[in-house]
């Protein structure tokens, strides 16, 4: 049985350009106090609000807004505050 010594042989080449954003609504979910997070895509505003409700208690939710043609309509993201 052969041991695998180096995992870098199985890794793909890193992306050279940013990915294109689909048209829809985006939020960013991050752990409280963290600087980076995960972007979540939602096709409709209703789906975005459902995703916000799901994560608002345990995570920080940053509303990135609507994306059209790969660019965000709102320039500044807003931090969602639990009511």
N, CA, C and O atoms as a GROMACS GRO file, in nm:
protein
  332
    1UNK      N    1   0.083  -0.117   0.000
    1UNK     CA    2   0.000   0.000   0.000
    1UNK      C    3   0.088   0.124   0.000
    1UNK      O    4   0.178   0.138   0.083
    2UNK      N    5   0.061   0.213  -0.093
    2UNK     CA    6   0.143   0.333  -0.108
    2UNK      C    7   0.085   0.447  -0.024
    2UNK      O    8  -0.035   0.473  -0.028
    3UNK      N    9   0.172   0.514   0.051
    3UNK     CA   10   0.127   0.627   0.132
    3UNK      C   11   0.129   0.754   0.048
    3UNK      O   12   0.217   0.774  -0.036
    4UNK      N   13   0.031   0.838   0.071
    4UNK     CA   14   0.028   0.967   0.003
    4UNK      C   15   0.102   1.066   0.091
    4UNK      O   16   0.061   1.094   0.203
    5UNK      N   17   0.213   1.119   0.039
    5UNK     CA   18   0.298   1.208   0.118
    5UNK      C   19   0.263   1.355   0.096
    5UNK      O   20   0.265   1.434   0.190
    6UNK      N   21   0.232   1.391  -0.027
    6UNK     CA   22   0.213   1.532  -0.058
    6UNK      C   23   0.075   1.552  -0.120
    6UNK      O   24   0.046   1.498  -0.226
    7UNK      N   25  -0.010   1.629  -0.054
    7UNK     CA   26  -0.144   1.652  -0.104
    7UNK      C   27  -0.147   1.757  -0.214
    7UNK      O   28  -0.248   1.771  -0.282
    8UNK      N   29  -0.038   1.830  -0.232
    8UNK     CA   30  -0.037   1.936  -0.332
    8UNK      C   31  -0.048   1.881  -0.474
    8UNK      O   32  -0.082   1.955  -0.566
    9UNK      N   33  -0.019   1.754  -0.493
    9UNK     CA   34  -0.034   1.694  -0.625
    9UNK      C   35  -0.181   1.686  -0.666
    9UNK      O   36  -0.211   1.682  -0.785
   10UNK      N   37  -0.271   1.683  -0.570
   10UNK     CA   38  -0.413   1.668  -0.598
   10UNK      C   39  -0.486   1.801  -0.603
   10UNK      O   40  -0.603   1.806  -0.642
   11UNK      N   41  -0.420   1.907  -0.565
   11UNK     CA   42  -0.483   2.039  -0.564
   11UNK      C   43  -0.487   2.095  -0.706
   11UNK      O   44  -0.396   2.071  -0.785
   12UNK      N   45  -0.593   2.169  -0.737
   12UNK     CA   46  -0.604   2.231  -0.868
   12UNK      C   47  -0.528   2.362  -0.872
   12UNK      O   48  -0.479   2.411  -0.771
   13UNK      N   49  -0.520   2.416  -0.988
   13UNK     CA   50  -0.453   2.543  -1.006
   13UNK      C   51  -0.544   2.654  -0.950
   13UNK      O   52  -0.665   2.650  -0.973
   14UNK      N   53  -0.487   2.751  -0.879
   14UNK     CA   54  -0.572   2.857  -0.822
   14UNK      C   55  -0.631   2.946  -0.931
   14UNK      O   56  -0.575   2.960  -1.040
   15UNK      N   57  -0.745   3.006  -0.901
   15UNK     CA   58  -0.812   3.093  -0.997
   15UNK      C   59  -0.729   3.216  -1.024
   15UNK      O   60  -0.668   3.272  -0.933
   16UNK      N   61  -0.725   3.259  -1.149
   16UNK     CA   62  -0.647   3.376  -1.186
   16UNK      C   63  -0.733   3.501  -1.199
   16UNK      O   64  -0.681   3.613  -1.196
   17UNK      N   65  -0.862   3.483  -1.213
   17UNK     CA   66  -0.951   3.598  -1.219
   17UNK      C   67  -1.072   3.573  -1.130
   17UNK      O   68  -1.106   3.458  -1.104
   18UNK      N   69  -1.136   3.678  -1.084
   18UNK     CA   70  -1.252   3.659  -0.995
   18UNK      C   71  -1.368   3.594  -1.070
   18UNK      O   72  -1.383   3.610  -1.191
   19UNK      N   73  -1.450   3.522  -0.995
   19UNK     CA   74  -1.565   3.456  -1.057
   19UNK      C   75  -1.672   3.558  -1.092
   19UNK      O   76  -1.684   3.662  -1.027
   20UNK      N   77  -1.750   3.528  -1.194
   20UNK     CA   78  -1.859   3.617  -1.234
   20UNK      C   79  -1.978   3.591  -1.143
   20UNK      O   80  -2.011   3.476  -1.114
   21UNK      N   81  -2.042   3.698  -1.099
   21UNK     CA   82  -2.158   3.686  -1.011
   21UNK      C   83  -2.284   3.670  -1.093
   21UNK      O   84  -2.303   3.738  -1.195
   22UNK      N   85  -2.371   3.580  -1.049
   22UNK     CA   86  -2.502   3.565  -1.112
   22UNK      C   87  -2.590   3.683  -1.076
   22UNK      O   88  -2.567   3.750  -0.974
   23UNK      N   89  -2.689   3.710  -1.158
   23UNK     CA   90  -2.788   3.813  -1.125
   23UNK      C   91  -2.876   3.761  -1.012
   23UNK      O   92  -2.933   3.653  -1.022
   24UNK      N   93  -2.886   3.838  -0.905
   24UNK     CA   94  -2.966   3.799  -0.790
   24UNK      C   95  -2.922   3.874  -0.666
   24UNK      O   96  -2.864   3.982  -0.676
   25UNK      N   97  -2.950   3.818  -0.552
   25UNK     CA   98  -2.923   3.884  -0.425
   25UNK      C   99  -2.816   3.806  -0.348
   25UNK      O  100  -2.816   3.683  -0.348
   26UNK      N  101  -2.726   3.879  -0.284
   26UNK     CA  102  -2.614   3.818  -0.213
   26UNK      C  103  -2.609   3.864  -0.069
   26UNK      O  104  -2.634   3.980  -0.039
   27UNK      N  105  -2.574   3.771   0.020
   27UNK     CA  106  -2.542   3.804   0.158
   27UNK      C  107  -2.410   3.737   0.191
   27UNK      O  108  -2.371   3.640   0.126
   28UNK      N  109  -2.343   3.788   0.291
   28UNK     CA  110  -2.219   3.727   0.338
   28UNK      C  111  -2.240   3.682   0.482
   28UNK      O  112  -2.282   3.760   0.567
   29UNK      N  113  -2.209   3.556   0.509
   29UNK     CA  114  -2.223   3.496   0.642
   29UNK      C  115  -2.084   3.480   0.700
   29UNK      O  116  -1.996   3.422   0.636
   30UNK      N  117  -2.063   3.531   0.822
   30UNK     CA  118  -1.933   3.515   0.888
   30UNK      C  119  -1.952   3.488   1.036
   30UNK      O  120  -2.054   3.523   1.095
   31UNK      N  121  -1.853   3.426   1.094
   31UNK     CA  122  -1.855   3.406   1.238
   31UNK      C  123  -1.841   3.542   1.305
   31UNK      O  124  -1.780   3.633   1.250
   32UNK      N  125  -1.898   3.555   1.424
   32UNK     CA  126  -1.891   3.684   1.494
   32UNK      C  127  -1.746   3.719   1.524
   32UNK      O  128  -1.672   3.639   1.582
   33UNK      N  129  -1.707   3.840   1.485
   33UNK     CA  130  -1.570   3.886   1.507
   33UNK      C  131  -1.474   3.850   1.395
   33UNK      O  132  -1.357   3.889   1.400
   34UNK      N  133  -1.518   3.777   1.296
   34UNK     CA  134  -1.431   3.734   1.186
   34UNK      C  135  -1.429   3.841   1.077
   34UNK      O  136  -1.523   3.919   1.063
   35UNK      N  137  -1.321   3.844   0.999
   35UNK     CA  138  -1.310   3.941   0.892
   35UNK      C  139  -1.354   3.885   0.757
   35UNK      O  140  -1.395   3.962   0.670
   36UNK      N  141  -1.347   3.754   0.739
   36UNK     CA  142  -1.385   3.696   0.612
   36UNK      C  143  -1.505   3.605   0.631
   36UNK      O  144  -1.529   3.554   0.741
   37UNK      N  145  -1.579   3.583   0.524
   37UNK     CA  146  -1.697   3.500   0.532
   37UNK      C  147  -1.726   3.429   0.402
   37UNK      O  148  -1.641   3.422   0.314
   38UNK      N  149  -1.846   3.378   0.390
   38UNK     CA  150  -1.890   3.304   0.273
   38UNK      C  151  -2.006   3.379   0.209
   38UNK      O  152  -2.102   3.416   0.277
   39UNK      N  153  -1.999   3.401   0.077
   39UNK     CA  154  -2.108   3.468   0.006
   39UNK      C  155  -2.213   3.365  -0.029
   39UNK      O  156  -2.182   3.256  -0.078
   40UNK      N  157  -2.339   3.400  -0.003
   40UNK     CA  158  -2.451   3.314  -0.038
   40UNK      C  159  -2.536   3.383  -0.144
   40UNK      O  160  -2.569   3.501  -0.132
   41UNK      N  161  -2.570   3.309  -0.248
   41UNK     CA  162  -2.651   3.361  -0.358
   41UNK      C  163  -2.797   3.321  -0.338
   41UNK      O  164  -2.826   3.208  -0.299
   42UNK      N  165  -2.888   3.414  -0.365
   42UNK     CA  166  -3.032   3.387  -0.364
   42UNK      C  167  -3.092   3.452  -0.488
   42UNK      O  168  -3.057   3.564  -0.524
   43UNK      N  169  -3.182   3.380  -0.553
   43UNK     CA  170  -3.242   3.430  -0.677
   43UNK      C  171  -3.340   3.544  -0.652
   43UNK      O  172  -3.351   3.635  -0.734
   44UNK      N  173  -3.414   3.538  -0.539
   44UNK     CA  174  -3.514   3.641  -0.512
   44UNK      C  175  -3.489   3.707  -0.376
   44UNK      O  176  -3.414   3.656  -0.293
   45UNK      N  177  -3.551   3.821  -0.358
   45UNK     CA  178  -3.537   3.894  -0.232
   45UNK      C  179  -3.599   3.816  -0.116
   45UNK      O  180  -3.548   3.821  -0.004
   46UNK      N  181  -3.709   3.745  -0.142
   46UNK     CA  182  -3.775   3.664  -0.039
   46UNK      C  183  -3.682   3.553   0.009
   46UNK      O  184  -3.673   3.528   0.129
   47UNK      N  185  -3.614   3.487  -0.083
   47UNK     CA  186  -3.518   3.382  -0.045
   47UNK      C  187  -3.403   3.441   0.036
   47UNK      O  188  -3.355   3.377   0.130
   48UNK      N  189  -3.359   3.562   0.002
   48UNK     CA  190  -3.253   3.628   0.076
   48UNK      C  191  -3.297   3.653   0.220
   48UNK      O  192  -3.220   3.630   0.314
   49UNK      N  193  -3.420   3.701   0.239
   49UNK     CA  194  -3.469   3.728   0.374
   49UNK      C  195  -3.485   3.599   0.456
   49UNK      O  196  -3.463   3.600   0.577
   50UNK      N  197  -3.522   3.490   0.391
   50UNK     CA  198  -3.530   3.362   0.460
   50UNK      C  199  -3.392   3.315   0.506
   50UNK      O  200  -3.377   3.264   0.617
   51UNK      N  201  -3.292   3.334   0.421
   51UNK     CA  202  -3.155   3.295   0.458
   51UNK      C  203  -3.103   3.382   0.572
   51UNK      O  204  -3.032   3.334   0.661
   52UNK      N  205  -3.138   3.510   0.571
   52UNK     CA  206  -3.097   3.600   0.679
   52UNK      C  207  -3.157   3.553   0.811
   52UNK      O  208  -3.088   3.548   0.912
   53UNK      N  209  -3.286   3.519   0.810
   53UNK     CA  210  -3.352   3.472   0.932
   53UNK      C  211  -3.288   3.344   0.985
   53UNK      O  212  -3.282   3.323   1.106
   54UNK      N  213  -3.240   3.260   0.894
   54UNK     CA  214  -3.180   3.134   0.934
   54UNK      C  215  -3.046   3.154   1.007
   54UNK      O  216  -3.015   3.080   1.101
   55UNK      N  217  -2.969   3.253   0.966
   55UNK     CA  218  -2.834   3.271   1.020
   55UNK      C  219  -2.820   3.385   1.120
   55UNK      O  220  -2.715   3.395   1.184
   56UNK      N  221  -2.921   3.471   1.137
   56UNK     CA  222  -2.903   3.593   1.213
   56UNK      C  223  -2.871   3.571   1.361
   56UNK      O  224  -2.805   3.655   1.422
   57UNK      N  225  -2.914   3.462   1.420
   57UNK     CA  226  -2.891   3.437   1.563
   57UNK      C  227  -2.748   3.394   1.594
   57UNK      O  228  -2.692   3.431   1.697
   58UNK      N  229  -2.689   3.315   1.504
   58UNK     CA  230  -2.558   3.256   1.535
   58UNK      C  231  -2.442   3.319   1.459
   58UNK      O  232  -2.327   3.300   1.498
   59UNK      N  233  -2.468   3.392   1.352
   59UNK     CA  234  -2.362   3.447   1.268
   59UNK      C  235  -2.384   3.596   1.246
   59UNK      O  236  -2.492   3.649   1.272
   60UNK      N  237  -2.279   3.662   1.196
   60UNK     CA  238  -2.294   3.799   1.147
   60UNK      C  239  -2.341   3.790   1.003
   60UNK      O  240  -2.285   3.713   0.924
   61UNK      N  241  -2.442   3.867   0.968
   61UNK     CA  242  -2.495   3.866   0.832
   61UNK      C  243  -2.472   4.003   0.770
   61UNK      O  244  -2.518   4.105   0.822
   62UNK      N  245  -2.400   4.004   0.660
   62UNK     CA  246  -2.371   4.127   0.587
   62UNK      C  247  -2.451   4.121   0.456
   62UNK      O  248  -2.432   4.031   0.376
   63UNK      N  249  -2.539   4.217   0.436
   63UNK     CA  250  -2.623   4.219   0.316
   63UNK      C  251  -2.545   4.292   0.206
   63UNK      O  252  -2.524   4.413   0.214
   64UNK      N  253  -2.502   4.216   0.105
   64UNK     CA  254  -2.426   4.275  -0.005
   64UNK      C  255  -2.518   4.341  -0.107
   64UNK      O  256  -2.478   4.436  -0.174
   65UNK      N  257  -2.640   4.290  -0.119
   65UNK     CA  258  -2.739   4.352  -0.206
   65UNK      C  259  -2.760   4.278  -0.336
   65UNK      O  260  -2.723   4.161  -0.350
   66UNK      N  261  -2.819   4.349  -0.432
   66UNK     CA  262  -2.855   4.290  -0.561
   66UNK      C  263  -2.740   4.305  -0.660
   66UNK      O  264  -2.675   4.409  -0.668
   67UNK      N  265  -2.716   4.198  -0.735
   67UNK     CA  266  -2.613   4.198  -0.838
   67UNK      C  267  -2.680   4.193  -0.974
   67UNK      O  268  -2.763   4.106  -1.000
   68UNK      N  269  -2.641   4.286  -1.062
   68UNK     CA  270  -2.691   4.288  -1.200
   68UNK      C  271  -2.570   4.300  -1.291
   68UNK      O  272  -2.488   4.391  -1.274
   69UNK      N  273  -2.559   4.210  -1.387
   69UNK     CA  274  -2.445   4.205  -1.480
   69UNK      C  275  -2.311   4.198  -1.408
   69UNK      O  276  -2.213   4.258  -1.452
   70UNK      N  277  -2.306   4.124  -1.297
   70UNK     CA  278  -2.181   4.103  -1.226
   70UNK      C  279  -2.139   4.216  -1.134
   70UNK      O  280  -2.031   4.210  -1.075
   71UNK      N  281  -2.221   4.320  -1.119
   71UNK     CA  282  -2.188   4.433  -1.032
   71UNK      C  283  -2.302   4.457  -0.934
   71UNK      O  284  -2.419   4.436  -0.967
   72UNK      N  285  -2.266   4.502  -0.815
   72UNK     CA  286  -2.368   4.528  -0.712
   72UNK      C  287  -2.432   4.664  -0.736
   72UNK      O  288  -2.364   4.761  -0.770
   73UNK      N  289  -2.564   4.670  -0.716
   73UNK     CA  290  -2.640   4.794  -0.733
   73UNK      C  291  -2.603   4.890  -0.620
   73UNK      O  292  -2.571   5.006  -0.644
   74UNK      N  293  -2.607   4.841  -0.495
   74UNK     CA  294  -2.567   4.922  -0.380
   74UNK      C  295  -2.415   4.908  -0.364
   74UNK      O  296  -2.362   4.797  -0.365
   75UNK      N  297  -2.348   5.018  -0.349
   75UNK     CA  298  -2.201   5.014  -0.339
   75UNK      C  299  -2.153   4.967  -0.202
   75UNK      O  300  -2.053   4.895  -0.193
   76UNK      N  301  -2.222   5.007  -0.097
   76UNK     CA  302  -2.180   4.972   0.040
   76UNK      C  303  -2.266   4.860   0.098
   76UNK      O  304  -2.389   4.873   0.099
   77UNK      N  305  -2.205   4.752   0.145
   77UNK     CA  306  -2.284   4.648   0.213
   77UNK      C  307  -2.332   4.697   0.349
   77UNK      O  308  -2.269   4.784   0.410
   78UNK      N  309  -2.444   4.641   0.396
   78UNK     CA  310  -2.498   4.680   0.526
   78UNK      C  311  -2.500   4.559   0.620
   78UNK      O  312  -2.528   4.446   0.579
   79UNK      N  313  -2.469   4.584   0.745
   79UNK     CA  314  -2.469   4.480   0.847
   79UNK      C  315  -2.612   4.462   0.898
   79UNK      O  316  -2.677   4.559   0.937
   80UNK      N  317  -2.660   4.338   0.897
   80UNK     CA  318  -2.795   4.310   0.945
   80UNK      C  319  -2.795   4.303   1.097
   80UNK      O  320  -2.711   4.235   1.157
   81UNK      N  321  -2.890   4.374   1.160
   81UNK     CA  322  -2.903   4.376   1.304
   81UNK      C  323  -3.030   4.302   1.341
   81UNK      O  324  -3.136   4.327   1.283
   82UNK      N  325  -3.020   4.209   1.439
   82UNK     CA  326  -3.135   4.131   1.483
   82UNK      C  327  -3.232   4.222   1.557
   82UNK      O  328  -3.192   4.299   1.644
   83UNK      N  329  -3.360   4.212   1.521
   83UNK     CA  330  -3.462   4.297   1.587
   83UNK      C  331  -3.522   4.225   1.704
   83UNK      O  332  -3.609   4.280   1.771
   0.00000   0.00000   0.00000
